[in-house]
Amino acid sequence: MASITALQRQLAALEAMTVRELQEQYLIVFGHEIRTHNRPYLTRKIAWRIQEQAEGGLSDRARRKIGEMSKTVPIRHGLPRAKSDSERDIRLPAPGTVLRRTYGGKEHRVHVAEDDFEYSGKRYATISQVARAITQKNWNGFMFFNLAERKS
């Protein structure tokens, strides 16, 4: 029971911390810095990590099950996951396709390759990087090129 009380004290102490103190605590419990100033987010993440360290994290079985389930969750609702070598986002058109988008009074053409995109003589790893190059603003590339609802 003493360890639970200590854990409760640690969690309660988070509520009294400043954002800077929370950032320092984040560094301690996660081992890397964070730049966000979102107090509720920091508090929640640190509390989760402290509890995980005190009581143990998810079992290997639970992690496997989450991995299996995440493959069937719609892309908008699932967490980002690394693609295997054989996986390609189903929203992307086939390699060789030329995407066209008029922006700023100019038609922009993007050549879709197997692993990247070519626009204006340069290669980009993601479609969002291409959208950013065109607009000079952060865009979701799938939305910019109207690929968000694409089904294969």
VOPAGU-2260 file (C-alpha; in pm, 1 decimal, decimal comma):
REM VOPAGU-2260
SITE   aa  ch    i         X         Y         Z
SITE  MET   A    0       0,0       0,0       0,0
SITE  ALA   A    1     293,5     232,1      63,9
SITE  SER   A    2     396,6     216,2    -304,4
SITE  ILE   A    3      46,2     317,3    -413,5
SITE  THR   A    4      57,1     615,9    -182,8
SITE  ALA   A    5     394,1     718,6    -324,6
SITE  LEU   A    6     254,0     682,8    -676,4
SITE  GLN   A    7     -49,1     890,9    -585,4
SITE  ARG   A    8     179,6    1161,0    -443,8
SITE  GLN   A    9     383,2    1166,6    -764,3
SITE  LEU   A   10      71,5    1200,7    -976,2
SITE  ALA   A   11     -73,5    1472,1    -752,4
SITE  ALA   A   12     254,8    1664,6    -772,1
SITE  LEU   A   13     215,3    1690,2   -1149,1
SITE  GLU   A   14     -93,7    1907,3   -1103,6
SITE  ALA   A   15     108,0    2169,7    -915,0
SITE  MET   A   16     395,4    2185,3   -1167,4
SITE  THR   A   17     452,5    2466,6   -1414,4
SITE  VAL   A   18     480,0    2387,8   -1784,1
SITE  ARG   A   19     860,0    2422,1   -1763,4
SITE  GLU   A   20     871,4    2180,2   -1469,4
SITE  LEU   A   21     649,4    1938,6   -1661,8
SITE  GLN   A   22     886,4    1958,3   -1959,0
SITE  GLU   A   23    1177,7    1877,5   -1726,4
SITE  GLN   A   24     982,2    1587,4   -1576,4
SITE  TYR   A   25     904,0    1463,0   -1928,4
SITE  LEU   A   26    1276,0    1455,9   -2002,8
SITE  ILE   A   27    1334,3    1251,4   -1687,6
SITE  VAL   A   28    1065,2     990,2   -1750,8
SITE  PHE   A   29    1091,3     959,5   -2130,9
SITE  GLY   A   30    1461,1    1034,3   -2181,6
SITE  HIS   A   31    1411,9    1304,0   -2445,3
SITE  GLU   A   32    1292,8    1661,8   -2458,0
SITE  ILE   A   33     951,8    1779,1   -2571,0
SITE  ARG   A   34     869,5    2123,1   -2707,6
SITE  THR   A   35     498,2    2138,8   -2644,6
SITE  HIS   A   36     357,5    2383,5   -2391,1
SITE  ASN   A   37      24,4    2201,6   -2371,6
SITE  ARG   A   38      -8,5    2151,5   -1997,1
SITE  PRO   A   39    -291,9    1892,2   -1999,3
SITE  TYR   A   40    -108,2    1685,7   -2260,8
SITE  LEU   A   41     218,4    1692,3   -2065,8
SITE  THR   A   42      43,7    1602,9   -1740,6
SITE  ARG   A   43    -143,5    1313,3   -1900,2
SITE  LYS   A   44     162,7    1171,6   -2080,9
SITE  ILE   A   45     387,2    1193,3   -1774,9
SITE  ALA   A   46     121,3    1041,1   -1548,2
SITE  TRP   A   47      75,2     752,9   -1791,9
SITE  ARG   A   48     451,8     692,4   -1805,8
SITE  ILE   A   49     494,3     707,6   -1426,6
SITE  GLN   A   50     212,3     455,3   -1383,2
SITE  GLU   A   51     358,2     234,2   -1655,1
SITE  GLN   A   52     697,2     233,7   -1481,9
SITE  ALA   A   53     540,4     162,1   -1142,2
SITE  GLU   A   54     287,8    -101,8   -1243,7
SITE  GLY   A   55     426,9    -237,7   -1571,2
SITE  GLY   A   56     323,4    -165,2   -1926,5
SITE  LEU   A   57     116,8    -365,0   -2168,5
SITE  SER   A   58     189,2    -732,9   -2205,1
SITE  ASP   A   59     340,5    -865,4   -2526,3
SITE  ARG   A   60       7,4   -1033,1   -2598,0
SITE  ALA   A   61    -179,1    -702,1   -2562,7
SITE  ARG   A   62      71,9    -525,8   -2787,8
SITE  ARG   A   63      30,6    -797,7   -3054,2
SITE  LYS   A   64    -348,4    -770,0   -3033,7
SITE  ILE   A   65    -333,7    -391,2   -3071,5
SITE  GLY   A   66    -106,9    -435,2   -3373,2
SITE  GLU   A   67    -353,5    -677,6   -3531,3
SITE  MET   A   68    -651,4    -453,7   -3459,0
SITE  SER   A   69    -479,5    -141,2   -3590,6
SITE  LYS   A   70    -467,5    -296,3   -3937,5
SITE  THR   A   71    -847,6    -296,6   -3954,7
SITE  VAL   A   72    -906,6      49,1   -3806,9
SITE  PRO   A   73    -985,1     323,8   -4060,7
SITE  ILE   A   74    -677,1     531,4   -4135,9
SITE  ARG   A   75    -824,4     849,0   -3984,0
SITE  HIS   A   76    -884,5     677,4   -3650,5
SITE  GLY   A   77    -572,7     462,2   -3623,9
SITE  LEU   A   78    -233,7     563,5   -3500,5
SITE  PRO   A   79      35,0     613,5   -3762,8
SITE  ARG   A   80     221,7     292,7   -3819,5
SITE  ALA   A   81     532,6     210,1   -4013,6
SITE  LYS   A   82     474,6      59,2   -4353,4
SITE  SER   A   83     635,3    -272,5   -4431,2
SITE  ASP   A   84     831,1    -299,2   -4754,9
SITE  SER   A   85     531,2    -455,9   -4927,7
SITE  GLU   A   86     272,0    -206,2   -4800,6
SITE  ARG   A   87     176,2     105,9   -4988,8
SITE  ASP   A   88     -88,6     350,6   -4872,9
SITE  ILE   A   89    -406,6     254,9   -5057,2
SITE  ARG   A   90    -493,8     622,0   -5104,1
SITE  LEU   A   91    -194,8     673,1   -5333,3
SITE  PRO   A   92    -241,7     629,2   -5706,6
SITE  ALA   A   93     -27,5     377,2   -5893,1
SITE  PRO   A   94     336,0     459,8   -5967,1
SITE  GLY   A   95     361,9     647,1   -6296,5
SITE  THR   A   96      47,3     850,6   -6231,4
SITE  VAL   A   97      71,0    1226,5   -6272,1
SITE  LEU   A   98    -125,2    1424,1   -6012,9
SITE  ARG   A   99    -246,1    1765,2   -6123,8
SITE  ARG   A  100    -356,8    2048,4   -5899,9
SITE  THR   A  101    -418,9    2412,1   -5977,8
SITE  TYR   A  102    -298,7    2639,2   -5700,4
SITE  GLY   A  103    -214,3    3008,0   -5709,9
SITE  GLY   A  104    -332,4    3029,9   -6070,9
SITE  LYS   A  105     -77,8    2769,7   -6185,4
SITE  GLU   A  106    -115,2    2400,4   -6266,2
SITE  HIS   A  107     124,6    2184,8   -6066,6
SITE  ARG   A  108     216,0    1833,7   -6183,2
SITE  VAL   A  109     350,0    1566,5   -5951,5
SITE  HIS   A  110     485,1    1235,6   -6078,7
SITE  VAL   A  111     408,9     944,9   -5845,5
SITE  ALA   A  112     698,0     698,9   -5815,1
SITE  GLU   A  113     711,9     370,4   -5623,8
SITE  ASP   A  114     876,3     516,9   -5313,5
SITE  ASP   A  115     856,0     894,2   -5353,3
SITE  PHE   A  116     723,5    1185,5   -5559,3
SITE  GLU   A  117     885,8    1409,9   -5817,7
SITE  TYR   A  118     779,4    1771,2   -5846,8
SITE  SER   A  119     954,9    2052,1   -6028,7
SITE  GLY   A  120    1275,0    1849,5   -6068,9
SITE  LYS   A  121    1300,4    1756,0   -5700,3
SITE  ARG   A  122    1219,2    1434,3   -5512,3
SITE  TYR   A  123     995,5    1432,1   -5204,7
SITE  ALA   A  124     943,5    1143,9   -4962,7
SITE  THR   A  125     577,3    1224,1   -4891,9
SITE  ILE   A  126     285,5    1378,8   -5075,6
SITE  SER   A  127     250,7    1626,9   -4787,6
SITE  GLN   A  128     604,5    1753,3   -4851,5
SITE  VAL   A  129     503,0    1821,8   -5212,4
SITE  ALA   A  130     192,3    2011,7   -5098,9
SITE  ARG   A  131     409,9    2217,2   -4862,9
SITE  ALA   A  132     654,8    2295,7   -5145,9
SITE  ILE   A  133     368,0    2419,8   -5362,4
SITE  THR   A  134     180,2    2623,5   -5100,6
SITE  GLN   A  135     455,4    2717,0   -4854,9
SITE  LYS   A  136     210,7    2605,0   -4584,1
SITE  ASN   A  137     157,5    2283,3   -4392,6
SITE  TRP   A  138     -98,2    2075,2   -4578,2
SITE  ASN   A  139    -213,4    1718,0   -4556,4
SITE  GLY   A  140    -103,1    1600,4   -4901,8
SITE  PHE   A  141    -391,5    1357,6   -4937,0
SITE  MET   A  142    -639,4    1639,2   -4881,3
SITE  PHE   A  143    -450,1    1886,0   -5101,7
SITE  PHE   A  144    -454,3    1644,9   -5395,1
SITE  ASN   A  145    -806,8    1516,4   -5315,0
SITE  LEU   A  146    -681,2    1166,3   -5235,0
SITE  ALA   A  147    -820,8    1144,8   -4881,9
SITE  GLU   A  148   -1128,4     941,4   -4974,0
SITE  ARG   A  149    -953,9     722,5   -5231,1
SITE  LYS   A  150   -1024,3     350,5   -5204,5
SITE  SER   A  151    -829,3      84,8   -5386,6
